[in-house]
Amino acid sequence: MSLLGALMISGCAGGTAMKNTPDDVKIAELSRAILSLGPNVDPSEASRAARIAVTYPRRLAIEYEITDPPIIHNMKVNAGLRPRGLCWHWAHDMASRLRQEDFQTLDLHHAIANADVTLRIEHSSVVISAAGDDMYDGLILDPWRYGGALYWGPPVQDTAYKWRPRQKVWDYKREKRAGLNPAPL
């Protein structure tokens, strides 16, 4: 009898431990980070945004048929061997999914890095911030970098990329094409 009771208790304990999956830990950490973006961020919005940002890229990785590191996958997409999975696909799809939530206390921004760096490929991502803040006050949500496993952090602290607002990059490129001498990004 006591053996049966011990097994039942350990079974319950195992179920509780299962709730602490790596994704659950990441979601909780990201939720706290989003909540810390400002005093007016709604906790339920931070939680929903975090859950989507961590889990949705896993679904996209399956849809995009991710089997290789991002650069190799990019070559396959460009060669027509994979349907999607360039960084701007991830950014567009992630932003579209997050916009469906109609957040009132959070804003979404599009960011581009390396647009003015000759030897590096351009990289796009989505940024989440407190409503009314600019992208530099937010968090990069980058699922491309690790093939569906989300990277997040403040844009200004991202040592891998120098992020700029997408519109600023587009204006820069338009001026360059027009033969103007745009201000450096």
N, C-alpha and C positions, 0 to 999 in steps of 0.2 A: 504494500500500500504506500509506504513512504517513498519507494522508488518511483511509483506512478506519479505521486505528488511532485517529486523533484523534477521528473520529466516534463510535467505540465507547466511548472514554474519556469523551467529553462526554456520551454517552447515560447512562453509569453515574453520572456526576456529577449529571446532571439527576434521576436516580432518587433519589439521596441527598437532594438539595435538596427534592424533593417530600415527603419525610418531615417536613420542617420546615414544615408547613402552619400557618396561623394557629391552627387548633384544637389541633394538637400543641403549639404554644408555650403556649397558654392552659392546656392540660391539665398540662403540666410546671410552669407557674407555680402553678396551683391545688394540684397535688400537693405542691409544696414548702410552700405556705401551710398545708395541712391537716397535713402532717408536723410543722410547727413549732408545732402546737397543744399538743404535749406530748411528753415523752420516751418515753412508752409507746405512741404511735401507731405501728401497724404500717405500714411503707412500702408493702407491697402493698395494704393497705386504703386508704391515702391515694391511691395511684395509681388504684385501681378507682373510688373515690368521685369523684375528679377527672374521670376519663373519662366517667362517667355524668352528672355534673353539667354538663359542657360539651356532650356530644353528645345526651343524651336530650331536652333542651328543643327541639332542632332538629326532632326527630321529632314532639314535641307541637305545635310551630308548624304543621306540615303537617296533623296531625289536627284541630287547632283552626281551621284555615283562616285563619291570620293573614295579613292583607294590609294592615293599617292600624296606626297607632300604638296603644298599649294602651288609651287612653281611648276612642278611636273604636271599637276592637274590643269593649270592654266594652258600649258602647251597642248594638252589633249583637247581642251575646249576649243582653242584656236585652230586645231587641226580637224575639228568636227567629230572627234571621237567621244566626247562627253557633251551632255546637253547644256549644262550651266556650271557655274562655280568660280567665275572670275570674281575678284573682290567686289566689284560694283554690283554683281548679282546678289551677293550676300548682303551688302548694304541696302540695296533696294528692297529685297524680300524681307529683311529684318525690320526695316522702317515701316514697310506696308503692314506687317503683322502687328507691330507696336501701335501704329496709328488706329487700328481697329478698336483699340481699348478706349479711345477718346479721353485720354488723360486730361484732367483739368489743372493738376498741380505740377505736371512735367511737360517739358518741350523736347522735341527731337530735332536734331541738326544733322546735316550731311557734311562730312569732312573728307579732304583729300590730302595726301602726303606725297612728296617727291615729284610734284608736277614740274619743278624747276631744276631737278637733279638729273643730269645727263646719264649717268651710269646706273641708275636705280629705276625700277619700274614704278609707275604711279600706283598708289594704293588708296582705295576708298573705304569708308566705314561710316557708321552712324554714331552719333553722340546723344546722350540723354542728359538733360539738365533740369534744374528747378524752373518752373514757369517764369518767363521773363529774363532769365539769365542767358548769357551767350555760351557758345560751345566750350570756351576755355574754362568755364566754371563747372563743366559737366564731367561725364565719364565716357570715354571711348568704349563702345561695345563692338568688338572685332572678332567675328567668328571665322574669318578667312585664315587668319594667321596660323591657326592650329587645326585647320581642316574640320571645323565644326565644334571644337572645344573652345568655349568663349574666353577671350582675353578681355579684361576691362581695367581701366585706370584713368587718371586725369590726363587729358591730352598733353599738357605742358610737361608732365613727368614721363612720358613715353619716350624712352631713349632710342627706340627702334625707328620712330617716324616723327617728322616735324609736320604736325597737322595744321591745315588751314581750312577756313570755311569754303565749301564747294563753290559758292557764288564768286568769291574772291578769286579762286583759281580759274573759273570760267572767264571772268573779266580779264585776267592776266593773259590767258591764251588768246582771247579775241583781240586784244591789243597787239599781241605779238604777231598774229596772222595779218593784221592790218598794217604791219610794218612800223608800228609805234614802238616807243621804247618804254615798256611798262616798268613801274617801280618793282623792285625785287619782292618776291613773296617772303 
